[in-house]
Amino acid sequence: MRLALMLALAALLFGVPLQARENQPPPLDGIALAALPPEAQHTLRLIRQGGPFPYPCKDGSIFGNFEKRLPPQPRGYYREYTVPTPGSRDRGARRIVAGKGDRNDVATSGEYYYTHDHYRSFRRIRE
């Protein structure tokens, strides 16, 4: 009870509503399509054409957004795709995460996010 009271008081003093702050991901920087590595540009083309993908068992799988770094959406809204890393012996850390958008289709949604550090940070792809 005391902790809740102290948090509420701190929120009033600093002018930040606690609930709004907890439910919102940090603001995302954008990145131009042309500024992406060539492998990411290729992956985005594959997403738009529906494949084939280099890791068919992994690419297109549900991205849970457990870190809450992307805008909140229902489970299953986001899908993840591998961006190959030259010289890597495994899938590497780079991914594109695609949202389904209003049309419920990652190929046409225009909602794409790039991460080079395995979900620690994201940048919205600007086309």
C-alpha positions as a LaTeX table, in Angstrom:
\begin{tabular}{lrrr}
\hline
Residue & $x$ (\AA) & $y$ (\AA) & $z$ (\AA) \\
\hline
Met1 & 0.00 & 0.00 & 0.00 \\
Arg2 & 2.77 & 2.44 & 0.89 \\
Leu3 & 4.62 & 1.67 & $-2.33$ \\
Ala4 & 1.51 & 2.36 & $-4.41$ \\
Leu5 & 0.98 & 5.64 & $-2.58$ \\
Met6 & 4.62 & 6.66 & $-3.09$ \\
Leu7 & 4.43 & 5.83 & $-6.80$ \\
Ala8 & 1.22 & 7.79 & $-7.22$ \\
Leu9 & 2.76 & 10.77 & $-5.43$ \\
Ala10 & 5.88 & 10.58 & $-7.60$ \\
Ala11 & 3.69 & 10.48 & $-10.72$ \\
Leu12 & 1.87 & 13.62 & $-9.58$ \\
Leu13 & 5.11 & 15.44 & $-8.77$ \\
Phe14 & 6.70 & 14.61 & $-12.11$ \\
Gly15 & 3.50 & 14.92 & $-14.14$ \\
Val16 & 3.71 & 11.47 & $-15.71$ \\
Pro17 & 0.70 & 9.16 & $-15.45$ \\
Leu18 & 1.99 & 5.75 & $-14.36$ \\
Gln19 & $-0.37$ & 3.59 & $-16.37$ \\
Ala20 & 0.20 & 5.44 & $-19.64$ \\
Arg21 & 3.94 & 5.19 & $-19.18$ \\
Glu22 & 3.88 & 1.44 & $-18.52$ \\
Asn23 & 1.73 & 0.56 & $-21.57$ \\
Gln24 & 3.57 & 2.58 & $-24.19$ \\
Pro25 & 6.71 & 1.44 & $-26.01$ \\
Pro26 & 9.52 & 3.94 & $-26.42$ \\
Pro27 & 9.27 & 6.11 & $-29.54$ \\
Leu28 & 10.71 & 4.44 & $-32.64$ \\
Asp29 & 13.17 & 6.08 & $-34.97$ \\
Gly30 & 12.63 & 5.55 & $-38.65$ \\
Ile31 & 15.00 & 4.24 & $-41.29$ \\
Ala32 & 14.68 & 4.76 & $-45.03$ \\
Leu33 & 14.37 & 1.64 & $-47.13$ \\
Ala34 & 17.44 & 2.68 & $-49.09$ \\
Ala35 & 19.48 & 2.92 & $-45.86$ \\
Leu36 & 18.82 & $-0.72$ & $-44.93$ \\
Pro37 & 21.48 & $-3.36$ & $-45.63$ \\
Pro38 & 20.92 & $-5.08$ & $-49.01$ \\
Glu39 & 19.94 & $-8.30$ & $-47.22$ \\
Ala40 & 17.13 & $-6.46$ & $-45.39$ \\
Gln41 & 15.89 & $-4.93$ & $-48.63$ \\
His42 & 15.83 & $-8.43$ & $-50.15$ \\
Thr43 & 13.94 & $-9.84$ & $-47.13$ \\
Leu44 & 11.33 & $-7.09$ & $-47.46$ \\
Arg45 & 10.86 & $-7.99$ & $-51.14$ \\
Leu46 & 10.36 & $-11.63$ & $-50.12$ \\
Ile47 & 7.76 & $-10.61$ & $-47.51$ \\
Arg48 & 5.83 & $-8.67$ & $-50.13$ \\
Gln49 & 5.85 & $-11.57$ & $-52.59$ \\
Gly50 & 5.08 & $-14.23$ & $-49.98$ \\
Gly51 & 8.46 & $-16.00$ & $-50.04$ \\
Pro52 & 10.22 & $-18.30$ & $-50.49$ \\
Phe53 & 12.14 & $-17.62$ & $-47.29$ \\
Pro54 & 15.59 & $-18.92$ & $-46.32$ \\
Tyr55 & 14.31 & $-20.29$ & $-43.00$ \\
Pro56 & 10.81 & $-21.58$ & $-43.80$ \\
Cys57 & 10.27 & $-23.04$ & $-40.32$ \\
Lys58 & 11.11 & $-19.72$ & $-38.62$ \\
Asp59 & 10.29 & $-16.98$ & $-41.14$ \\
Gly60 & 6.69 & $-15.84$ & $-40.86$ \\
Ser61 & 6.35 & $-17.10$ & $-37.30$ \\
Ile62 & 4.53 & $-15.05$ & $-34.68$ \\
Phe63 & 6.56 & $-12.34$ & $-33.01$ \\
Gly64 & 5.23 & $-11.97$ & $-29.48$ \\
Asn65 & 6.49 & $-8.43$ & $-28.76$ \\
Phe66 & 7.20 & $-9.59$ & $-25.20$ \\
Glu67 & 9.72 & $-6.77$ & $-24.74$ \\
Lys68 & 6.94 & $-4.31$ & $-25.67$ \\
Arg69 & 9.20 & $-2.31$ & $-27.96$ \\
Leu70 & 6.62 & $-2.20$ & $-30.75$ \\
Pro71 & 3.14 & $-0.68$ & $-30.53$ \\
Pro72 & 0.79 & $-2.97$ & $-28.56$ \\
Gln73 & $-1.28$ & $-5.30$ & $-30.74$ \\
Pro74 & $-3.09$ & $-8.61$ & $-30.20$ \\
Arg75 & $-0.99$ & $-11.79$ & $-30.29$ \\
Gly76 & $-0.46$ & $-12.93$ & $-33.86$ \\
Tyr77 & $-0.46$ & $-9.41$ & $-35.32$ \\
Tyr78 & 3.32 & $-9.32$ & $-35.79$ \\
Arg79 & 5.36 & $-11.80$ & $-37.84$ \\
Glu80 & 9.15 & $-12.06$ & $-37.91$ \\
Tyr81 & 11.54 & $-12.71$ & $-40.79$ \\
Thr82 & 15.27 & $-13.41$ & $-40.86$ \\
Val83 & 17.61 & $-10.89$ & $-42.43$ \\
Pro84 & 20.70 & $-12.97$ & $-43.27$ \\
Thr85 & 23.99 & $-11.77$ & $-41.84$ \\
Pro86 & 26.96 & $-12.38$ & $-44.16$ \\
Gly87 & 29.55 & $-14.60$ & $-42.50$ \\
Ser88 & 27.21 & $-15.73$ & $-39.72$ \\
Arg89 & 26.99 & $-19.47$ & $-39.05$ \\
Asp90 & 23.39 & $-19.17$ & $-37.84$ \\
Arg91 & 20.42 & $-16.90$ & $-38.48$ \\
Gly92 & 22.22 & $-13.96$ & $-36.89$ \\
Ala93 & 20.58 & $-11.12$ & $-34.98$ \\
Arg94 & 18.92 & $-9.17$ & $-37.78$ \\
Arg95 & 15.17 & $-9.38$ & $-38.39$ \\
Ile96 & 12.27 & $-7.61$ & $-40.00$ \\
Val97 & 9.06 & $-7.70$ & $-38.01$ \\
Ala98 & 5.92 & $-7.06$ & $-40.07$ \\
Gly99 & 2.53 & $-5.99$ & $-38.77$ \\
Lys100 & $-0.64$ & $-7.21$ & $-40.45$ \\
Gly101 & $-2.15$ & $-3.73$ & $-40.75$ \\
Asp102 & $-5.78$ & $-2.96$ & $-41.57$ \\
Arg103 & $-5.89$ & $-5.54$ & $-44.35$ \\
Asn104 & $-4.65$ & $-8.34$ & $-42.10$ \\
Asp105 & $-1.81$ & $-9.03$ & $-44.56$ \\
Val106 & 1.89 & $-8.51$ & $-43.85$ \\
Ala107 & 2.62 & $-8.40$ & $-47.60$ \\
Thr108 & 0.60 & $-5.23$ & $-48.13$ \\
Ser109 & 0.45 & $-3.59$ & $-44.70$ \\
Gly110 & 3.40 & $-1.22$ & $-45.10$ \\
Glu111 & 4.11 & $-1.72$ & $-41.40$ \\
Tyr112 & 7.67 & $-3.01$ & $-41.17$ \\
Tyr113 & 10.28 & $-2.74$ & $-38.43$ \\
Tyr114 & 14.00 & $-3.53$ & $-38.64$ \\
Thr115 & 16.16 & $-4.76$ & $-35.78$ \\
His116 & 19.88 & $-5.36$ & $-36.09$ \\
Asp117 & 20.35 & $-6.42$ & $-32.46$ \\
His118 & 17.85 & $-9.25$ & $-31.97$ \\
Tyr119 & 14.88 & $-7.22$ & $-30.68$ \\
Arg120 & 16.78 & $-4.85$ & $-28.35$ \\
Ser121 & 15.87 & $-1.95$ & $-30.62$ \\
Phe122 & 13.63 & $-1.37$ & $-33.63$ \\
Arg123 & 13.39 & 1.20 & $-36.38$ \\
Arg124 & 10.26 & 1.69 & $-38.49$ \\
Ile125 & 11.06 & 1.22 & $-42.17$ \\
Arg126 & 10.06 & 4.28 & $-44.21$ \\
Glu127 & 9.34 & 3.63 & $-47.84$ \\
\hline
\end{tabular}
